[in-house]
Amino acid sequence: MKIQTILLILLLFTFNGFGQSKIQWESSYDSESESVFFTAKIADGWHLYSQHISNEIGPVPTSFYFENSASFKLIGEVTEPKPIQKYDETFEAMLDFFEGKVVFQQRIAAKKETIVSCSVTYMLCNDSMCLPPNEEKFTIYITK
């Protein structure tokens, strides 16, 4: 039983590491637009789902979570560019996704320098398989 548990844990870590090599996330803050930008560089042949797909269809939509703080206020929602829309035979539905590179944007109002802690949950798929959902954490320094 112990060996099976260890093998299962190793398998999960292997999938997690494999998925991370298919996407690279970067974050930055632009003081002029008072916005945080999240850039995802997606490996060829893979795609990242939009924030705006139904959880009932199958793939996990990209979602952002910001830790609450009295030091800043989120203005609106995280925005994304127009996604690719295509029928997916695996999920038997029209799905919105991104390939190559995509930049998400969140406007933030901060009165002083602060730190924003946040994360993104996402799922990657290609034409033959999907990787388990993954989470990427960010620490963003807001300068004034």
C-alpha positions as CSV (number, residue, x, y, z in Angstrom):
1,M,0.0,0.0,0.0
2,K,2.9,2.4,0.8
3,I,4.5,1.8,-2.6
4,Q,1.2,2.5,-4.4
5,T,0.8,5.8,-2.5
6,I,4.4,6.8,-3.2
7,L,3.9,6.0,-6.9
8,L,0.7,8.0,-7.1
9,I,2.4,11.0,-5.5
10,L,5.3,10.8,-7.9
11,L,2.9,10.6,-10.8
12,L,1.1,13.7,-9.7
13,F,4.4,15.6,-9.4
14,T,5.5,14.4,-12.8
15,F,2.3,15.7,-14.4
16,N,2.6,19.0,-12.5
17,G,6.2,19.5,-13.7
18,F,5.3,18.5,-17.2
19,G,2.5,21.1,-17.3
20,Q,4.7,23.9,-16.1
21,S,7.1,23.3,-18.9
22,K,4.3,24.0,-21.4
23,I,3.6,27.5,-20.1
24,Q,5.6,30.3,-18.7
25,W,3.9,33.0,-16.6
26,E,5.3,36.5,-16.0
27,S,3.7,39.4,-14.1
28,S,4.5,43.1,-14.2
29,Y,3.0,46.4,-12.9
30,D,2.7,49.5,-15.0
31,S,2.3,52.7,-12.9
32,E,1.1,54.8,-15.8
33,S,-2.0,52.6,-16.4
34,E,-2.1,51.5,-12.8
35,S,-2.4,47.9,-14.0
36,V,-1.0,44.5,-13.3
37,F,-0.2,42.4,-16.4
38,F,-0.1,38.6,-16.5
39,T,1.7,37.3,-19.6
40,A,1.3,33.6,-20.5
41,K,3.7,32.2,-23.1
42,I,2.2,28.9,-24.2
43,A,4.2,26.1,-25.9
44,D,3.4,25.3,-29.6
45,G,0.5,22.9,-29.9
46,W,-1.0,23.7,-26.5
47,H,-3.8,26.1,-25.5
48,L,-4.9,27.9,-22.4
49,Y,-8.6,28.4,-21.7
50,S,-10.4,31.7,-21.4
51,Q,-11.8,33.0,-18.1
52,H,-15.3,32.9,-19.7
53,I,-16.2,29.3,-20.3
54,S,-18.7,27.3,-18.4
55,N,-17.3,24.9,-15.7
56,E,-20.0,22.5,-16.8
57,I,-18.5,21.9,-20.2
58,G,-15.3,20.2,-18.9
59,P,-12.1,22.2,-19.1
60,V,-11.2,24.5,-16.2
61,P,-11.4,28.2,-17.1
62,T,-8.5,30.4,-16.3
63,S,-9.2,32.3,-13.0
64,F,-7.4,34.9,-11.0
65,Y,-7.5,35.2,-7.2
66,F,-6.2,38.3,-5.3
67,E,-5.6,38.3,-1.6
68,N,-7.5,41.0,0.2
69,S,-5.6,44.0,1.4
70,A,-6.5,47.4,2.7
71,S,-3.5,48.8,0.7
72,F,-5.1,48.4,-2.7
73,K,-8.4,48.1,-4.5
74,L,-9.2,46.1,-7.7
75,I,-10.8,48.2,-10.4
76,G,-13.1,46.1,-12.4
77,E,-12.3,42.5,-13.4
78,V,-9.3,40.9,-15.1
79,T,-9.6,41.6,-18.8
80,E,-8.3,39.4,-21.6
81,P,-8.0,39.8,-25.4
82,K,-10.5,38.2,-27.8
83,P,-9.9,34.5,-27.6
84,I,-9.9,31.9,-30.4
85,Q,-13.2,30.2,-30.6
86,K,-13.3,26.7,-31.9
87,Y,-15.4,23.5,-31.6
88,D,-13.6,20.9,-29.4
89,E,-14.5,17.3,-30.2
90,T,-13.2,16.1,-26.9
91,F,-15.6,18.3,-24.9
92,E,-18.2,18.4,-27.6
93,A,-18.6,22.2,-27.3
94,M,-17.5,25.6,-28.6
95,L,-14.6,26.7,-26.5
96,D,-12.7,29.9,-26.1
97,F,-8.9,29.6,-25.7
98,F,-5.5,31.2,-26.4
99,E,-2.4,30.0,-28.2
100,G,1.1,31.3,-28.3
101,K,1.0,34.3,-26.0
102,V,-1.7,36.1,-24.1
103,V,-1.8,39.0,-21.7
104,F,-4.4,39.5,-19.0
105,Q,-4.8,42.9,-17.3
106,Q,-6.1,43.9,-13.9
107,R,-6.4,47.6,-12.9
108,I,-5.4,48.4,-9.3
109,A,-5.8,51.5,-7.2
110,A,-3.1,51.8,-4.6
111,K,-2.5,54.9,-2.4
112,K,1.1,53.9,-1.6
113,E,3.7,51.3,-2.4
114,T,2.4,47.9,-1.6
115,I,2.7,44.2,-2.4
116,V,-0.1,42.3,-4.2
117,S,-0.3,38.6,-3.7
118,C,-2.3,36.7,-6.2
119,S,-2.6,33.4,-8.1
120,V,-4.0,32.1,-11.4
121,T,-5.5,28.6,-11.8
122,Y,-5.4,27.3,-15.4
123,M,-5.6,24.2,-17.6
124,L,-3.7,23.4,-20.7
125,C,-4.7,21.1,-23.5
126,N,-3.5,20.0,-26.9
127,D,-5.3,18.1,-29.6
128,S,-5.0,14.7,-27.8
129,M,-4.8,15.4,-24.0
130,C,-5.3,17.8,-21.2
131,L,-3.1,18.4,-18.2
132,P,-4.5,18.6,-14.7
133,P,-5.3,22.1,-13.6
134,N,-2.4,24.0,-12.1
135,E,-1.9,27.1,-10.0
136,E,0.8,29.8,-10.4
137,K,1.4,32.3,-7.6
138,F,2.6,35.9,-8.0
139,T,4.0,38.6,-5.7
140,I,3.8,41.9,-7.4
141,Y,5.4,45.1,-6.1
142,I,3.3,48.2,-6.7
143,T,5.5,51.4,-6.8
144,K,4.3,55.0,-6.6
